Amino acid sequence: MKMKSSVLSVLTIVMYAFFNTELSVAAESNANVTIIYPKQGQCPRALDEVPSLRGCTRDQDCPGDHKCCVFDCGAVCVAPAFRKPGVCPPRRWGAGLCAEFCSEDSDCANNEKCCSNGCGHQCTVPYTGKPGVCPLILWKGICVEFCSEDNDCPNDEICCSNGCGHYCTAPYTVKPGRCLAPQSTVMCAEFCYQDGQCPGEQKCCQTTCGHACTEPC
């Protein structure tokens, strides 16, 4: 019995020492963990510069702010590309020149972005939508594209669908005040569709045969 008791005691001590060592190593390992974050910027689409270093495996292998990027020649360190704010405008009809005038936004002047023209890439002013929303489509208009984006329209007008094409119009607006009782008119016509198409404080009010801009009451 004494022999068995001694053996059990020795095994207990060995097991305790083993687990205590494992816990100490694990705690030490967790304390020494270093989180490595990638550097700012994105890898360029094409390699158009001499790499500062070849055969990298992570951004931290590269000097300065250079990033580790993979191209056909392998992983190399190159300067990062930064995307400018804004989005490329909708592509117009057909394709542009099949040439690469830029590869990244950083190749473009001022706030221009490197955008696809349908066949190549070129520097383009980013799309900036004007404030306001398009009025409701009451019926289908003519199937002609008078504009493709808000920048094609003068002043505060925006490019809206007419149900078949696009045209420039004042954004939908509801001005203060209310319309008077329908005014009699000798001609049935729609001189306006919503308040935003009327000058000053005038509202688009119903007549006895259409709509017209009228001073509110």
Secondary structure, DSSP 8 states (H G I E B T S, - for coil): -HHHHHHHHHHHHHHHHHHHHHHHHHHHHHHT-------SSB--SS--S--SEES-SSGGGSSTT-EEEEETTEEEEE--B---SSB-----SS---S-BS-SSGGGSSTT-EEEE-SSSEEEE--B---SS------S---S-BS-SSGGGSSTT-EEEE-SSSEEEE------SS---S-B--SS-EES-SSGGGSSTT-EEEEETTEEEEE---
